[in-house]
Amino acid sequence: MPELHDRSLRWYQGITGYQWLVLIIASLGWVFDVFEGQVFVASMNDAMPQLLGDSATKKLIDSWNNYSLASFLLGGAFGGVLFGMLSDKIGRSKTMIFTILFYSVFTCVTAFANAPWQMVVLRFLVAMGVGGEWAVASAMVAEVMPKRSRPVMSSIFHASSVFGTLMAVAVGYFIIGAQVLGENTWRLGFVIGVVPALLTVFIRWKLREPEQWKQAKEREAKDATQKTGSLGDLFNGENLRATLVGTALATIGLTTFWGCHIYGKDALKRRAETNALAAAGLGDVDWQQATDELAAQRGEALKAHKGEIKREEMVGMFLTMVVGGGLGLVLFGSVATMLGRKGAFIVYHGGAFASAMLLFYVLIPGNASYVVLACFLPVFGFLTLGMHAGYAVYFPELFHTRLRGTGTGFCFNAGRIGSALAIVVAGYLEWNPNTSSRYLAPLFALGIVVTLLGRETRGEELPE
């Protein structure tokens, strides 16, 4: 379909049925993609204690959870680069099938894990598909949509992640929170993870390769310098700047997601834990100096309120990641259209820095009321998560078609390596979540500096 240049048209006008279909299928893949990642977040406080046994300390449980999170990030990095390159070589729709099968099957297998090291390994394998699917789908959405619609459509694609988070929240609240299978309830969430495999049948039936990709393959056949999916070319000439800026932005966004955003969404959970301990007469105990007897009493008090605490955790997750985060993601495209890609990133990073400092240095230490936290968490989520839609908008615009899957996948998923290293360092230094969030919050401010080093792509055609 010819490009529509009429500026009077709204972003949704003139979009063909097939273009809507691409957006829906790409978004569904991303929805399940995010669910496969977030179902671990929703269940890790139940799964890891069971896998480690009754004698496991909180410190040991936190360490293995950190190892699993780090493994997930590293797997996403590896899979994102691998499948991104593959999509440039064999096509977007074919590669999307492989990525969805990868994360679906290995998420289901996770339900049968019986040791913490197995969880770590399976998280890596699931993440390979997760990282790859995003790289392929974001490139495909960008290539299929007209220029005037691309930023909003790409934001909608990335914002669909909130439905994956919502699914994980529902599993945590209604299934894990209800303990329908006792201590094995967490396994049900992972069994559900096999469902996305059915989507691959529809992809094979309905989706065709974008014309831009076909043309890139034709150019490759005639000119050896136009090789598709070349990782080395990301570090040559004009691509180097795009690769470095994209990777830095993703590293900051993903590190702060796991180090700040995740801790912030648990504010209501920690408040519920505090109330449970206070009800048991343990509210004034210094847990850094607590005896084994007091630690045992703490465990019993929290266990007695386990369902209530889990539900508050899911409410916080809903307010932060679904309500606030969802709005922040879906509106990034509109902000980027008005202010430019760089302007949007600056607004989000600046707001995220301010909201993180307020939450971690004022509201949480100051024992803010339930109402104040419940009202502030959506604002915090809007600013700290919303910038992630910018990666789907901005990264495909930085690279030529022959490198779009490779470059997009590398930037977003190489950022996982930096964030994984940060988590490992935090575990090695024995930082608790509160310490990590305080130390990592200034990274949002660094994001402003990185943004200024990038190039503006607003109003430009996708590079051929």
VOGU-3710 file (C-alpha; in Angstrom, 3 decimals, decimal comma):
1> mpelhdrslr> 0,000/0,000/0,000  1,434/3,443/-0,913  2,539/5,675/1,924  -0,152/8,157/2,985  1,295/11,644/3,277  -1,874/13,547/4,150  -1,090/15,238/7,453  -4,816/15,728/8,106  -5,278/11,991/8,555  -5,244/10,662/12,102
11> wyqgitgyqw> -2,861/7,833/12,952  -5,600/5,197/12,724  -7,165/6,362/9,453  -6,344/4,518/6,244  -4,921/1,491/8,058  -5,694/-1,727/6,161  -7,149/-4,852/7,675  -3,870/-6,673/7,188  -1,927/-3,942/9,020  -4,311/-4,225/11,961
21> lvliiaslgw> -3,851/-7,997/11,838  -0,062/-7,637/12,044  -0,438/-5,358/15,072  -2,821/-7,793/16,793  -0,681/-10,880/16,199  2,565/-9,107/17,157  0,884/-7,759/20,278  -0,513/-11,153/21,272  2,951/-12,627/20,966  4,287/-9,832/23,200
31> vfdvfegqvf> 1,424/-10,248/25,696  2,261/-13,902/26,250  5,946/-13,016/26,064  5,578/-10,692/29,063  3,339/-13,146/30,914  6,055/-15,796/30,688  8,467/-13,361/32,345  6,132/-11,850/34,919  4,593/-15,122/36,094  7,929/-15,810/37,766
41> vasmndampq> 7,829/-12,398/39,481  4,299/-13,190/40,683  5,277/-16,626/41,992  8,951/-16,460/42,990  8,175/-15,773/46,658  6,270/-19,071/46,692  8,302/-21,176/44,263  11,824/-20,608/45,515  11,106/-21,319/49,232  9,556/-24,659/48,242
51> llgdsatkkl> 12,435/-25,573/45,918  14,990/-24,739/48,635  13,168/-26,451/51,490  11,994/-25,401/54,945  15,509/-24,696/56,237  16,193/-22,001/53,627  16,902/-18,535/54,986  15,429/-15,377/53,492  18,912/-14,389/52,362  19,331/-17,670/50,468
61> idswnnysla> 15,887/-17,348/48,895  16,619/-13,774/47,762  19,960/-14,864/46,300  18,430/-17,657/44,194  15,653/-15,330/43,037  18,328/-12,862/41,952  20,188/-15,622/40,110  16,963/-16,557/38,310  16,281/-12,935/37,356  19,850/-12,499/36,133
71> sfllggafgg> 19,606/-15,749/34,148  16,393/-14,490/32,541  18,070/-11,244/31,519  21,091/-13,033/30,062  18,877/-15,504/28,197  16,888/-12,603/26,753  20,091/-10,943/25,578  21,329/-14,094/23,877  17,983/-14,952/22,307  17,286/-11,375/21,239
81> vlfgmlsdki> 20,530/-11,125/19,299  20,298/-14,660/17,884  16,675/-14,460/16,736  17,046/-10,821/15,644  19,812/-11,851/13,249  17,764/-14,844/12,135  14,786/-12,608/11,313  16,958/-10,532/8,980  18,165/-13,708/7,273  15,063/-15,921/6,953
91> grsktmifti> 12,175/-13,506/7,587  10,102/-11,959/10,367  7,083/-14,289/10,456  9,132/-17,500/10,298  11,377/-16,380/13,148  8,417/-15,256/15,256  7,114/-18,827/15,199  10,399/-20,154/16,582  10,523/-17,581/19,384  6,958/-18,207/20,581
101> lfysvftcvt> 7,453/-21,971/20,579  10,674/-21,505/22,524  9,191/-19,492/25,398  5,897/-21,446/25,489  7,395/-24,901/25,791  10,088/-24,026/28,329  7,657/-22,060/30,514  5,446/-25,144/30,723  8,463/-27,320/31,558  9,235/-24,952/34,464
111> afanapwqmv> 6,145/-26,271/36,245  8,056/-29,506/36,796  11,202/-27,934/38,280  12,267/-29,501/41,580  15,536/-27,689/42,306  16,574/-24,015/42,263  19,289/-24,574/39,630  16,637/-25,979/37,297  14,628/-22,782/37,692  17,723/-20,749/36,788
121> vlrflvamgv> 18,411/-22,821/33,648  14,777/-22,796/32,501  14,525/-19,048/33,040  17,439/-18,650/30,610  15,740/-20,798/27,954  12,361/-19,072/28,344  14,061/-15,698/28,030  15,717/-16,664/24,753  12,287/-16,813/23,155  11,066/-13,745/25,034
131> ggewavasam> 13,970/-11,561/23,879  13,738/-12,840/20,322  9,992/-12,326/19,943  10,169/-8,641/20,868  12,988/-7,940/18,419  11,171/-9,627/15,533  7,701/-8,262/16,272  8,841/-4,647/16,804  10,717/-4,683/13,476  7,708/-6,146/11,678
141> vaevmpkrsr> 5,240/-3,617/13,101  7,533/-0,738/12,124  7,969/-2,039/8,572  4,283/-2,675/7,920  2,848/0,605/9,265  2,754/3,977/7,433  5,140/6,635/8,745  2,439/8,814/10,336  1,072/5,841/12,303  4,334/4,138/13,210
151> pvmssifhas> 5,103/5,741/16,621  1,584/5,217/17,992  1,280/1,708/16,563  4,685/0,733/17,979  3,670/2,155/21,361  0,420/0,195/21,281  2,411/-2,925/20,424  4,734/-2,465/23,402  1,923/-1,300/25,692  0,088/-4,566/25,086
161> svfgtlmava> 2,593/-5,965/27,577  0,313/-4,778/30,370  -2,147/-7,532/29,465  0,633/-10,052/30,008  1,351/-8,455/33,362  -2,385/-8,450/34,131  -2,527/-12,173/33,391  0,378/-12,740/35,777  -1,330/-10,569/38,415  -4,548/-12,585/38,010
171> vgyfiigaqv> -2,640/-15,845/38,429  -0,927/-14,465/41,527  -4,095/-13,022/43,071  -6,739/-15,646/42,276  -4,682/-18,838/42,002  -1,441/-18,524/43,949  -3,021/-16,273/46,566  -5,824/-18,802/47,058  -3,313/-21,672/47,384  -5,652/-24,002/45,475
181> lgentwrlgf> -2,966/-26,729/45,363  -1,197/-25,826/48,560  2,513/-25,163/48,242  2,474/-26,484/44,649  -0,014/-23,851/43,454  2,710/-21,739/41,843  3,244/-24,496/39,272  -0,174/-23,840/37,683  0,942/-20,442/36,415  3,761/-22,027/34,438
191> vigvvpallt> 1,505/-24,730/32,992  -0,656/-21,982/31,479  2,464/-20,815/29,641  2,043/-23,472/26,942  -1,070/-21,736/25,541  0,808/-19,235/23,279  2,120/-22,147/21,204  -1,315/-22,201/19,543  -0,651/-18,696/18,179  2,094/-20,038/15,933
201> vfirwklrep> -0,472/-21,853/13,792  -2,234/-18,584/13,069  1,045/-16,790/12,302  2,014/-19,449/9,779  -1,405/-19,168/8,152  -1,939/-15,389/8,029  1,313/-13,416/8,086  3,550/-12,697/5,113  6,981/-11,149/5,041  7,145/-7,305/4,815
211> eqwkqakere> 7,947/-5,856/1,389  10,908/-3,951/2,819  12,492/-7,198/3,990  11,936/-8,830/0,586  13,607/-5,870/-1,106  16,538/-6,088/1,312  17,017/-9,756/0,374  16,978/-8,805/-3,318  19,666/-6,178/-2,720  21,729/-8,743/-0,806
221> akdatqktgs> 21,581/-11,123/-3,787  22,989/-8,423/-6,084  25,491/-6,762/-3,741  27,632/-8,618/-1,199  28,053/-5,438/0,871  24,303/-5,464/1,602  24,444/-8,645/3,678  21,454/-9,121/5,982  21,745/-9,930/9,668  25,426/-9,019/10,013
231> lgdlfngenl> 26,209/-8,398/13,674  29,585/-6,854/12,858  27,972/-4,142/10,717  26,284/-2,713/13,821  29,692/-1,379/14,868  30,663/0,176/11,544  30,138/3,725/10,338  26,838/5,396/11,113  25,497/2,278/12,832  27,976/2,537/15,720
241> ratlvgtala> 26,371/5,636/17,237  22,889/4,138/16,942  24,038/0,861/18,498  25,785/2,516/21,452  22,934/4,928/22,227  20,261/2,237/21,853  22,153/-0,214/24,048  22,768/2,421/26,725  19,102/3,448/26,814  17,957/-0,162/27,099
251> tiglttfwgc> 20,544/-0,912/29,800  19,330/2,006/31,896  15,665/1,130/31,361  16,034/-2,563/32,150  18,393/-2,071/35,104  16,031/0,410/36,714  13,077/-1,847/35,921  14,498/-4,752/37,910  16,277/-2,600/40,483  13,706/0,159/41,087
261> hiygkdalkr> 10,378/-0,462/39,390  9,959/-3,998/40,768  10,813/-2,845/44,289  8,434/0,103/44,025  5,487/-2,058/43,000  6,000/-4,087/46,216  5,298/-1,095/48,471  1,838/-2,369/49,455  3,178/-5,883/50,012  5,797/-4,595/52,442
271> raetnalaaa> 3,153/-2,550/54,226  1,024/-5,684/54,627  4,043/-7,549/56,013  4,687/-4,746/58,502  1,079/-4,885/59,666  1,257/-8,687/60,046  4,393/-8,418/62,182  2,877/-5,637/64,280  -0,220/-7,767/64,918  2,085/-10,523/66,187
281> glgdvdwqqa> 3,869/-8,122/68,542  7,014/-8,071/66,392  6,719/-4,583/64,981  9,670/-3,088/66,864  12,214/-5,867/66,302  15,547/-4,976/64,687  15,715/-7,798/62,164  19,386/-7,186/61,412  20,172/-8,270/64,981  17,309/-10,746/65,461
291> tdelaaqrge> 17,859/-14,125/67,135  16,953/-17,390/65,438  13,901/-17,628/67,677  12,641/-14,211/66,593  13,340/-15,055/62,952  11,227/-18,190/63,336  8,405/-16,153/64,894  8,638/-13,740/61,985  8,258/-16,585/59,514  5,199/-17,907/61,335
301> alkahkgeik> 3,579/-14,460/61,496  4,044/-13,884/57,769  2,864/-17,392/56,940  -0,337/-16,813/58,895  -1,125/-13,813/56,660  0,289/-15,281/53,444  -2,879/-14,938/51,374  -3,474/-11,336/52,425  0,137/-10,368/51,743  0,030/-11,998/48,293
311> reemvgmflt> -3,142/-10,132/47,400  -1,619/-6,781/48,445  1,445/-7,627/46,352  -0,804/-8,193/43,339  -2,729/-4,951/43,961  0,548/-3,045/43,962  1,634/-4,842/40,814  -1,681/-3,936/39,171  -1,515/-0,241/40,112  2,138/0,177/39,147
321> mvvggglglv> 2,585/-2,033/36,093  -0,906/-2,232/34,597  -2,632/1,076/35,379  0,284/3,502/35,513  2,741/1,559/33,388  0,140/0,739/30,761  -0,821/4,393/30,305  2,815/5,430/30,180  3,565/2,872/27,477  0,594/3,554/25,233
331> lfgsvatmlg> 1,046/7,347/25,398  4,755/7,336/24,581  4,020/7,364/20,841  1,823/10,460/21,109  4,420/12,243/23,245  7,137/11,243/20,755  5,050/12,624/17,895  4,669/15,978/19,653  8,115/16,367/21,232  10,237/14,112/19,050
341> rkgafivyhg> 11,810/10,817/20,103  14,520/12,523/22,133  12,078/14,910/23,791  9,870/12,019/24,896  12,800/10,093/26,380  13,938/13,199/28,283  10,468/13,785/29,752  10,088/10,172/30,861  13,608/9,830/32,291  13,370/13,124/34,156
351> gafasamllf> 9,968/12,246/35,594  11,135/8,750/36,527  14,118/10,133/38,423  11,928/12,547/40,399  9,259/9,948/41,209  11,820/7,299/42,234  13,603/9,695/44,572  10,281/10,698/46,133  9,107/7,096/46,619  12,382/5,607/47,909
361> yvlipgnasy> 13,636/8,533/49,987  10,393/10,081/51,282  7,215/7,991/51,028  8,487/4,508/51,921  10,889/5,596/54,727  8,229/7,977/56,011  5,618/5,205/56,385  3,227/6,864/53,948  -0,411/5,850/54,309  -2,040/3,160/52,210
371> vvlacflpvf> -4,060/5,781/50,295  -1,003/7,892/49,487  0,935/4,861/48,213  -2,027/3,560/46,204  -2,416/6,970/44,525  1,294/7,461/43,871  2,164/4,009/42,497  0,370/4,600/39,150  2,345/7,849/38,712  5,557/6,033/39,552
381> gfltlgmhag> 4,667/3,232/37,120  3,728/5,667/34,326  7,124/7,351/34,411  9,440/4,431/35,201  7,894/1,918/32,775  6,484/4,130/30,016  9,885/4,839/28,458  10,172/1,166/27,457  7,692/1,738/24,615  10,276/4,117/23,218
391> yavyfpelfh> 12,535/1,198/22,395  9,890/-0,243/20,050  9,357/3,218/18,514  12,956/4,420/18,271  15,227/1,396/17,709  13,684/0,184/14,392  14,076/3,745/13,048  17,833/3,714/13,674  18,770/0,821/11,366  18,480/-0,115/7,686
401> trlrgtgtgf> 16,112/-2,946/6,791  18,923/-5,474/6,339  19,990/-4,850/9,959  16,718/-3,841/11,579  16,017/-7,114/13,380  19,674/-7,507/14,313  20,098/-3,920/15,534  16,779/-3,723/17,350  17,351/-7,089/18,989  20,928/-6,278/19,943
411> cfnagrigsa> 20,176/-2,879/21,509  17,195/-3,997/23,555  18,648/-7,293/24,647  22,263/-6,263/25,155  20,703/-3,941/27,724  19,692/-7,095/29,583  23,370/-7,980/30,039  24,070/-4,706/31,827  21,006/-5,110/34,010  21,906/-8,738/34,756
421> laivvagyle> 25,372/-7,646/35,874  23,794/-5,028/38,141  21,586/-7,686/39,761  24,542/-10,044/40,234  26,616/-7,239/41,800  23,699/-6,346/44,080  23,501/-9,977/45,190  27,267/-10,223/45,705  27,310/-7,032/47,802  24,255/-8,331/49,686
431> wnpntssryl> 22,194/-5,260/48,922  18,597/-5,612/49,996  15,910/-4,324/47,580  15,714/-0,999/49,422  19,454/-0,395/49,038  19,439/-1,392/45,357  16,573/0,950/44,527  18,274/3,908/46,188  21,599/3,309/44,472  20,109/2,666/41,030
441> aplfalgivv> 17,515/5,474/40,893  20,091/8,063/39,659  20,450/6,006/36,466  17,224/7,651/35,289  19,053/10,994/35,265  21,895/9,414/33,267  19,274/8,435/30,689  18,773/12,115/29,877  22,464/12,493/29,030  22,427/9,382/26,817
451> tllgretrge> 19,327/10,620/24,996  21,056/13,870/24,087  23,776/11,874/22,300  21,293/10,137/19,971  19,871/11,401/16,680  16,300/12,553/16,160  14,196/10,376/13,817  10,784/12,056/14,043  9,182/12,466/10,604  11,778/10,340/8,782
461> elpe> 11,123/7,299/6,608  12,519/3,971/7,800  16,047/3,592/6,387  16,035/1,214/3,411
//
